[in-house]
Amino acid sequence: MRPGVRNLITDVAGLRVGHAEDARLRSGCTVLLGDVPFTAAVSVMGGAPGTRETDLLAPDRLVQQVDALVLSGGSAFGLDAASGVADGLRALGRGFAVGPQRVPIVPGAILFDLLNGGEKDWEENPYKPLGQQALQAAAVDFRLGTAGAGYGAATGWLKGGLGSVSCVLDSGITVGALVAVNALGSVTVGDGPEFWAAPWELAGEFGGLGLPRTFPAGAEVLPTKRQGEATTIAIVATDARLTQAEAQRVAVAAHDGMARAIVPSHTLFDGDLVFAAATGARDMAEPLRDLYQIGHAAACCLARAIARGVYTAQTLPGDLQPSWAARFARQRR
């Protein structure tokens, strides 16, 4: 397993990512766009999710493919970012054909960032235009850290962020992950700089720190956010040809990566959710073996992406939490 050329989810050919942010709002959104519709599924393991159009991702539903997936800040208000993406796609002639009409299929998920110091006194929901801007910005290269849906994100004690990585398997199949980290738990071990995800790190992508010599084994933890304030929302993607049921199994497996990278994870107070996307560009030579490896790779990629999102977060004026760099980079010089 090795990183892709960009070490981004867009190493899965045919996918692009766009961000839009509002610095005054201290929030933003991110869209994963396919050049053509792609198979998608979802797995929700957190106790406080916020979603749009996820019911249609079940294997027994009529629509088997989607045009885009959206991750957004803004809590329930942020679901309107997907409306902006849908409007933009309709203008491009994209969408599920119903007679002469086109209905873009754009599932989405949100995280809570309404108490992060930004100005939230809007008269009109700002997330729909942010969704349109993110769609227009979609490209194979994109920013990490304080960007898009991760712009106003926070964790238990460090600033959150937007992370992405990829890997290429020996079979030639590519897997990638994209995540907005706004978790209740911690991505670092104890009060140190090392990441829980360290065993799965590739090519020093979040500092190459390894693991600490000791662990806070059995330590009791208390929530540092209130109910409904936390969520980690993610997308894992592959170029393999998967059915919707197979994609759902990949989404379920990817949650292991969240548990590896965030302690604790999947709590009652988190809305942890993983979408899976499959472009279908590559047939699986050995379907059972390949699907097994894709699920494992998705979990590894998600763990890496979570750590990378926090590691690359930038310090901004008015931050309520320190970024990883502000807290640890100086002491490591």
MOPEUR-V699062 format. One record per pair of residues at least 12 apart in sequence whose C-alpha atoms are under 6 Angstrom apart, sorted by the first residue. I is the first residue (numbers start at 1). GAP is how many residues later the second one is. If there is no record, write none. Layout:
BEGIN
I/GAP
I/GAP
END
This chain:
BEGIN
1/167
1/168
2/165
2/166
3/163
3/164
4/162
4/163
4/164
7/158
7/159
8/156
8/157
8/158
9/156
9/157
9/167
9/168
10/130
12/162
12/226
12/227
14/20
14/21
15/18
15/19
16/16
16/17
16/122
16/123
16/124
17/14
17/15
17/121
17/122
18/12
18/13
18/116
18/117
18/119
18/120
19/115
19/129
20/110
20/113
20/114
20/128
21/127
24/94
24/95
25/93
25/94
26/92
26/126
27/46
27/124
27/125
28/45
28/120
28/121
28/123
29/42
29/43
29/119
29/120
30/40
30/41
30/118
30/119
31/38
31/39
32/36
32/37
33/35
37/28
37/29
37/30
38/27
38/28
38/240
38/241
39/26
39/238
39/239
40/236
40/237
41/16
41/206
41/207
41/234
41/235
42/206
42/209
42/232
42/233
43/208
43/209
43/230
43/231
44/229
45/221
45/227
46/220
46/221
46/224
46/225
46/226
47/221
47/222
47/223
47/224
48/180
48/221
48/222
48/223
49/222
50/59
50/60
51/57
51/58
52/55
52/56
53/54
54/53
59/185
59/186
66/39
67/38
68/38
69/37
69/38
69/39
70/12
70/38
71/37
71/38
71/39
71/78
72/38
72/77
73/37
73/38
73/40
73/76
74/38
74/39
75/35
75/36
75/37
78/49
80/47
80/48
81/46
81/47
81/50
83/45
84/44
84/45
84/47
84/48
85/46
85/47
85/50
86/18
111/120
112/117
113/39
144/18
144/19
145/16
145/17
145/164
145/167
145/168
146/15
146/167
146/168
149/31
150/12
150/30
153/29
154/28
155/27
155/28
155/29
156/28
156/29
156/30
156/68
158/163
158/164
158/165
159/162
159/163
159/164
160/21
160/22
160/150
161/19
161/20
161/148
161/149
161/152
162/17
162/18
162/147
163/15
163/16
163/142
163/143
163/145
163/146
164/13
164/14
164/141
165/12
165/140
174/64
174/65
175/62
175/63
176/60
176/61
177/58
177/59
177/124
177/125
178/56
178/57
179/54
179/55
180/52
180/53
181/51
182/48
182/49
182/50
183/47
183/48
183/49
184/46
185/77
185/78
185/79
186/76
186/77
187/74
187/75
194/15
194/17
196/65
197/63
197/64
197/106
198/12
201/103
206/102
206/105
227/42
228/41
230/40
231/39
231/40
231/41
232/40
233/39
233/40
234/40
235/39
235/40
235/41
236/40
237/39
237/40
237/41
238/40
239/39
239/40
239/41
239/42
239/43
240/40
240/42
240/43
241/39
241/41
241/42
247/29
250/45
251/23
251/24
251/25
253/42
254/44
254/45
256/43
257/42
257/43
257/45
257/46
258/45
261/42
311/13
END
